[in-house]
Amino acid sequence: VPAYKGAAVELRKGQSIKVINTHGHQVCDFWCFATAGAGPGGLLRMFMSMHHSHDAIRKHVPAVGDVLVTSQSKPILTMLEDSGPGVHDTTVAACSHELYEQILGIGPDDAHDSCTT
């Protein structure tokens, strides 16, 4: 996936995906949704929640073998491998210009790379 772009991959229960960082230090803002029980218009109401996962795994940094859960505390993802060099940030929201404005003081007209542009 090119920098500042996104991709979606549909997986069935039991399948896996491997995310590899080919350059740089940040792999991605990672999202996980369950299509079962989608609402009107295909609205995906069940999604991975780091807040709920923190409670489920009883720590803030997931590790190999940890089961991450949805906002309904249902298992949605198991971390099978982790070869990343750093610590996973699971407390700060995914990058956006609005977040940068709030925490970095970057104005709406300032140029700054963001995953949401």
Secondary structure, DSSP 8 states (H G I E B T S, - for coil): --TT--------TT--------SSS-------EE-TT--GGG---EEB-HHHHHHHHTSSS--TT-EEEBTTS-EEEE------SS----SS----HHHHHHHH---TTS----TT-
